[in-house]
Amino acid sequence: MTTWSEAKYWRYIQAAGGWDAFQHVLECLGGLAKKHQVSIANIACRYMLDLPAVGAIILGARVGEEEHIQDNLRIFQFSLTRKNRSDIEYALTRLNPLAGDCGDEYRKPPFLTATGEAGRNFSTFPRPYVTKRGPDRRALVLTGTAWEETAGFSRAVRKGQYVWISGTTATHRSRLIGGTDPEAQAHFVIDKIEGTLRAIGAKLEDVVRTRVYIRDTSIWEAVARVHGERFGHILPANTMIQAGLIGDDCLVEIEAEASLA
């Protein structure tokens, strides 16, 4: 390994199952590439694009290299059969899934960076949201939505070891995140709650109570699955309620309480 990028990728390979497991996947993709007369990268990209939850992928562009651009365009010139996808999925069973979102390699153990630690990349992490001191030594968190200013409330209040987080929807300032997908909205709401907790010196694992409000009972199971995915290792007390949410496009609203004891 001669570059930082190679060192980082090698750590990913080791965490995801090792060199032999990756070679097994590459052999599968290589065989399909020969059948379709395209590159291995084309097969991988086409497979990802065909997944129901994927709307787009980001390609590593090489500026000025016409050959690379033309190769990427071949992604739209063929289709994978059901058997092709089944073969890929079987090959992927040799790999270990890596938990977390893009960027978590810098924020959370096992720190899948070139050095394998966070300190070499960032000495400190900025607070996700604005915090300020309130009355009675309260710490307040503001996320900048119009509702906070109009209605006069904080996204979260911390007093001593306790934290209360206001009902939170999938809004980022004036924009709604997640469209009409209740799962996407629920994930963003919990992302926002997690960022709020970080800003105030707490973490998601400190949550002891959640209340989930949904616009329509038809989406309860989808939202419940997201709650289970994000809080399943914490198991806070929880209530789900059907409610007429404010905001025509808001499908989910969640409030939370945390204890740092």
KAHU-V528924 format. One record per residue. N is the residue number from 0. RES is the residue in three letters. SS is DSSP state (@ for helix, = for strand, . for the rest). OMEGA is omega as a letter, one per 40 degrees, with the letter a starting at -180 (999 if undefined). BURIAL is + if it has 16 or more other ideal C-beta (glycine too) atoms within 10 Angstrom, else -. Layout:
BEGIN
n->[N N]
res->[RES RES]
ss->[SS SS]
omega->[OMEGA OMEGA]
burial->[BURIAL BURIAL]
END
This chain:
BEGIN
n->[0 1 2 3 4 5 6 7 8 9 10 11 12 13 14 15 16 17 18 19 20 21 22 23 24 25 26 27 28 29 30 31 32 33 34 35 36 37 38 39 40 41 42 43 44 45 46 47 48 49 50 51 52 53 54 55 56 57 58 59 60 61 62 63 64 65 66 67 68 69 70 71 72 73 74 75 76 77 78 79 80 81 82 83 84 85 86 87 88 89 90 91 92 93 94 95 96 97 98 99 100 101 102 103 104 105 106 107 108 109 110 111 112 113 114 115 116 117 118 119 120 121 122 123 124 125 126 127 128 129 130 131 132 133 134 135 136 137 138 139 140 141 142 143 144 145 146 147 148 149 150 151 152 153 154 155 156 157 158 159 160 161 162 163 164 165 166 167 168 169 170 171 172 173 174 175 176 177 178 179 180 181 182 183 184 185 186 187 188 189 190 191 192 193 194 195 196 197 198 199 200 201 202 203 204 205 206 207 208 209 210 211 212 213 214 215 216 217 218 219 220 221 222 223 224 225 226 227 228 229 230 231 232 233 234 235 236 237 238 239 240 241 242 243 244 245 246 247 248 249 250 251 252 253 254 255 256 257 258 259 260]
res->[MET THR THR TRP SER GLU ALA LYS TYR TRP ARG TYR ILE GLN ALA ALA GLY GLY TRP ASP ALA PHE GLN HIS VAL LEU GLU CYS LEU GLY GLY LEU ALA LYS LYS HIS GLN VAL SER ILE ALA ASN ILE ALA CYS ARG TYR MET LEU ASP LEU PRO ALA VAL GLY ALA ILE ILE LEU GLY ALA ARG VAL GLY GLU GLU GLU HIS ILE GLN ASP ASN LEU ARG ILE PHE GLN PHE SER LEU THR ARG LYS ASN ARG SER ASP ILE GLU TYR ALA LEU THR ARG LEU ASN PRO LEU ALA GLY ASP CYS GLY ASP GLU TYR ARG LYS PRO PRO PHE LEU THR ALA THR GLY GLU ALA GLY ARG ASN PHE SER THR PHE PRO ARG PRO TYR VAL THR LYS ARG GLY PRO ASP ARG ARG ALA LEU VAL LEU THR GLY THR ALA TRP GLU GLU THR ALA GLY PHE SER ARG ALA VAL ARG LYS GLY GLN TYR VAL TRP ILE SER GLY THR THR ALA THR HIS ARG SER ARG LEU ILE GLY GLY THR ASP PRO GLU ALA GLN ALA HIS PHE VAL ILE ASP LYS ILE GLU GLY THR LEU ARG ALA ILE GLY ALA LYS LEU GLU ASP VAL VAL ARG THR ARG VAL TYR ILE ARG ASP THR SER ILE TRP GLU ALA VAL ALA ARG VAL HIS GLY GLU ARG PHE GLY HIS ILE LEU PRO ALA ASN THR MET ILE GLN ALA GLY LEU ILE GLY ASP ASP CYS LEU VAL GLU ILE GLU ALA GLU ALA SER LEU ALA]
ss->[. . . @ @ @ @ @ @ @ @ @ @ @ @ . . . @ @ @ @ @ @ @ @ @ @ @ @ @ @ @ @ @ @ . . . @ @ @ @ @ @ @ @ @ @ . . . . . . . . . . . . . . . . @ @ @ @ @ @ @ @ @ @ @ @ . . . . @ @ @ @ @ @ @ @ @ @ @ . . . . . . . . . . . @ @ @ @ . . . . . . . . . . . . . . . . . . . . . . = = = = . @ @ @ . = = = = . . . @ @ @ @ @ @ . . . . = = = = . . = = = = = = = . . = = . . = = . . . . . @ @ @ @ @ @ @ @ @ @ @ @ @ @ @ @ @ @ . . . . @ @ @ = = = = = = = = . . @ @ @ @ @ @ @ @ @ @ @ @ @ @ @ . . . . . = = = = = = . . . . . . . . . = = = = = = = = . .]
omega->[a a i a i i i a i i i a i a a i i a a i i i i i a i i a i i i i i i a i i a i i i a a a a i a a a i a a a i a i i a i a i a i a a a a i a i i i i i a a i i i i i i i a i i i a i i a i i a i i i a i a i a i i i a a i e i a i a a a i a a a a i i i i i i a a a i i a i i i i i i a i i a i i a a a a a a i i i i i i i i a a a i i a a i a i a i i a a a i a i i a a a i i i a i a i a i a i i i i i i a a i i i a a i a i a i i a i i a a a a a a a i a i i i i i i a a a i a i i i a i i a i a i a i a a a a a a i a i a i a i a a 999]
burial->[- - - - - - - + - - + - + - - + + - - - + + - + + - - + + - - + + - - + - + + + + + + + + + + - - - - - - - - - - - - - - - - - - - - - - - + + - + + - - - - + - - - + - - + + - - + + - + + - - - - - - - - - + - - - - - + + + + - - - + - - - - - - - - - + + - + - - - - - - - + + + + + - + - + - - - - - - + + + + + - - - - + - + + + + + + + - - - - + + + - - + + + + + + + + + + + + + + + + + + + + - + - + - + + - - + + + + + + - - - + - - + + - - + + - - + + - - - - + - + - + - - - - + - - - - + + + + + + + + + - - -]
END
